[in-house]
């Protein structure tokens, strides 16, 4: 069995694509309308697990207790980049082990996003 994607219900597909594409750096694999009140975008790298963003009228965007994580080569560069884009660092950086450092931000929907550097 292969893990395919994680679905995030979003308030604004456009705003969420800007965050995950421009800030996190995920490629836009596909984007389409799936009905009169539903828009979907798949982001990531084809062949790997993707992030599925769904904007749909009447669907809750509540995401309590859920977080997603992305690895970066430089935690310092990642922190500078989120600050340049006026994204608040919610907590961190933390180094629970000598080879791991991470911090948390929120996406435009309030979903907790962990940015981590290993090594």
C-alpha positions as CSV (number, residue, x, y, z in Angstrom):
1,X,0.0,0.0,0.0
2,X,1.3,3.4,-0.9
3,X,0.3,6.7,0.8
4,X,-1.2,9.0,-1.8
5,X,-2.2,12.3,-0.3
6,X,-3.5,14.3,2.6
7,X,-6.6,16.4,2.0
8,X,-7.0,19.9,3.5
9,X,-10.3,21.7,3.3
10,X,-9.5,25.3,2.8
11,X,-11.3,28.7,3.0
12,X,-9.6,30.1,-0.2
13,X,-8.0,27.8,-2.7
14,X,-6.0,30.7,-4.2
15,X,-4.6,31.8,-0.9
16,X,-3.7,28.2,0.1
17,X,-2.0,27.6,-3.2
18,X,0.1,30.7,-2.7
19,X,1.2,29.4,0.7
20,X,1.9,25.8,-0.3
21,X,3.4,26.7,-3.7
22,X,5.2,30.0,-3.0
23,X,6.2,29.5,0.7
24,X,6.5,25.8,1.1
25,X,7.7,25.2,-2.5
26,X,5.4,22.4,-3.6
27,X,4.7,22.1,-7.3
28,X,1.2,22.4,-8.6
29,X,0.4,19.0,-10.1
30,X,-3.2,19.7,-11.1
31,X,-6.0,22.2,-10.5
32,X,-9.6,21.7,-11.5
33,X,-13.3,22.3,-10.7
34,X,-15.0,19.2,-9.4
35,X,-18.6,20.6,-9.4
36,X,-20.4,23.9,-9.2
37,X,-19.1,24.7,-5.7
38,X,-15.9,22.7,-5.4
39,X,-12.4,23.5,-6.6
40,X,-9.4,21.2,-6.0
41,X,-5.7,21.5,-6.4
42,X,-3.1,18.8,-6.0
43,X,0.4,19.9,-4.9
44,X,3.7,18.1,-4.5
45,X,5.8,16.0,-6.8
46,X,4.1,13.5,-9.1
47,X,4.8,9.9,-7.9
48,X,5.1,11.1,-4.2
49,X,2.5,11.8,-1.6
50,X,0.6,15.0,-2.4
51,X,-1.3,17.7,-0.6
52,X,-4.9,17.9,-1.9
53,X,-6.5,21.3,-1.3
54,X,-10.3,21.5,-1.5
55,X,-12.4,24.6,-1.5
56,X,-16.0,23.7,-1.1
57,X,-19.0,25.8,0.0
58,X,-20.5,24.5,3.3
59,X,-17.5,22.3,4.4
60,X,-15.8,23.0,7.7
61,X,-12.1,23.8,7.6
62,X,-11.5,22.8,11.2
63,X,-8.2,21.1,11.7
64,X,-7.6,20.8,15.5
65,X,-4.9,18.3,16.5
66,X,-3.6,17.9,13.0
67,X,-0.2,19.1,11.7
68,X,1.9,18.5,8.6
69,X,5.7,18.7,8.3
70,X,8.1,19.7,5.6
71,X,11.9,19.2,5.6
72,X,14.2,22.0,4.6
73,X,18.0,22.0,4.1
74,X,18.5,25.2,6.2
75,X,16.3,26.1,9.2
76,X,17.8,29.6,9.3
77,X,17.0,30.3,5.6
78,X,13.4,28.9,6.1
79,X,12.9,31.2,9.1
80,X,14.1,34.2,7.2
81,X,11.9,33.3,4.2
82,X,8.7,33.0,6.3
83,X,9.5,36.3,8.1
84,X,10.0,38.0,4.7
85,X,6.6,36.8,3.7
86,X,5.0,38.2,6.9
87,X,4.2,34.7,8.2
88,X,4.3,34.5,12.0
89,X,6.5,31.8,13.6
90,X,4.0,30.3,16.1
91,X,6.6,28.5,18.1
92,X,10.2,27.4,18.0
93,X,12.8,26.9,16.9
94,X,13.3,23.8,19.0
95,X,16.2,21.3,19.0
96,X,15.0,18.1,20.8
97,X,18.1,16.2,19.4
98,X,21.4,17.6,18.2
99,X,20.5,16.6,14.6
100,X,17.0,18.0,14.5
101,X,15.7,21.6,14.6
102,X,12.2,22.7,13.8
103,X,9.6,25.5,14.2
104,X,5.9,25.9,13.5
105,X,3.8,28.3,11.4
106,X,0.1,28.2,10.4
107,X,-1.2,27.9,6.9
108,X,-4.0,30.3,5.8
109,X,-6.6,28.0,7.3
110,X,-5.0,27.7,10.7
111,X,-3.4,24.3,10.1
112,X,-0.2,23.8,12.0
113,X,2.8,23.4,9.7
114,X,6.1,22.2,11.0
115,X,9.3,23.1,9.2
116,X,12.2,20.8,10.1
117,X,15.9,20.4,9.4
118,X,17.6,17.1,10.0
119,X,21.4,16.6,10.1
